Amino acid sequence: MKVTVSRKAHFNAAHRLYRKDWTHEKNDEVFGKCNNPNFHGHNYELIVSVTGEIDNETGYVIDMKVLKGIIKDEVEDAFDHKNLNIEVPEFKDLNPTAENIAVVIYNKMKPKLDSKLSLEITLFETPRNFVTYSGT
């Protein structure tokens, strides 16, 4: 029987949505105030969900201490109190939209999990705006 377990986390980060190959006017038209050249920040909320079979010996899908450590190493330490555009290598040439941030988090975490486990990332950029990515 498959079960999904989830852990919440959060991080604070700044970013700017823009494309280097577009004019300032086009960036303003598409991204609006999110194109502020001085950046802007969010208090991101993250839900990491792992789905798999319950281990007969432990009763776990995944040890939550292990999941907590992966989130800390791959997300919180990498993104918290950072300017995503400047300080996070994955966004050097990738616009740090909520969609792209969720995919980057997934790609950083998935290799750290047992291959039998499924992963889903839900990232809240604001309390009302969020994205979900599960690798498909």
N, C-alpha and C positions, 0 to 999 in steps of 0.2 A: 504494500500500500504506500502510495506517495503522499508526502506531507510537505507543505511549504512553511518554513520558518523565516521570520523577518527581524531585522534589527534597524533601529533608527539611529541616525547620526546627523551632525550638522557641521557646516563650515561657513566662514565669512570670507568673501573674496570680491575683488573689484575686476571689472572688465570693460571693454569698449567693443561694441558691435560695428564693424566696418570692413570694407574690402579695400586693400591697398591699391588695387587696379581701377577703382572707381573714383570719380571726382567727389569733392566734398559735398557738392549739391546732390549728387545721386545717393551718396551714403545718408545724407540728411533725409532725403525723400523716403528711402527704404527703412532706415533704422531709427529715424527721429531722434529723440533725446538720448536714446541708448548709444548714439554716435558721439557723445560728448568727448572731445579730445582729451579732457582731463579725467576720463573714466567715471564710473559709478559703481556702487557696490550692492551686494545682496547678502542676506542671511539665508543661505541655502539649507534646506532640510532634505535629508536623504533617507530613503527606505531601501534597504538591500534585502531581497528575498531569495532564498535558496530552497529549491525543491528536489526531493529525492526520497529514496526508500529509507525507512526507519531501521537503523542498525539493531539487530537482535540483541547484541551484547550490551550496548550503551543506552539504547532507547532514543538516541539522537539521530537527526538527519545530518547535522553538523554541530560540533561543540561550539556553543555561542561565544566562548572565550576565544576560540580560533577565529571565528568570523569577526569579532570585535578587533582582534589584532590585525587582520587583513585590511579592514576598513581604516584603522588608524594609520597603518603603513602606506597604503596605496592611495588614500583619499585625504584624510585629515592632515597628515604631515605634508603631503604634496600640494594641497590647495588652500589650507586655512590661512587667512590673513595674507594672501598673496594677490598680486596683480596677475590675473590669468594670462593676459596678452604678453606680459614682459617676463614673468618669473617661472612660468610652467612650460617646459619645452614642447609638450604636445600641441600647444596653441600658437607656436611660432608662425605657422602658416595655415592655421585652422581657426575660423571665426568662433569665439567661445560662446555660442548660443547655448541655451539650456539643452537643446537636442544634442549638440556636439559634446557638451560636457558629460551628459549621461552615457553616450557611446564611449567616450574616453574612459570613464570610470569602469564601465563594463569590461572594456579591453584590458584594463590594468588588473582587475580583480579575477576575471575568469581563469587565467592560467594558474592562479594560486589555489583554485578549488579542485577537488577530485573530479575527474572528467565525467563521472556518472551523475554529477549534480547539475541542475539547471540554475541559471542566475537571471534575476530580473532587477533592474535598477529603476527606481522612481525618484525623480529629482524635482523638488519644489523650488522654483526661483522666487515665487511669492506665495502667500497662502492660497491664492486662486489660480496661479499659473504653474503647471507641472507637466513633466514628460515622463514616459515610461519606455524602457528599452529592454528587450530580452534576447538580443542577438539575432533577430530575424528581420 
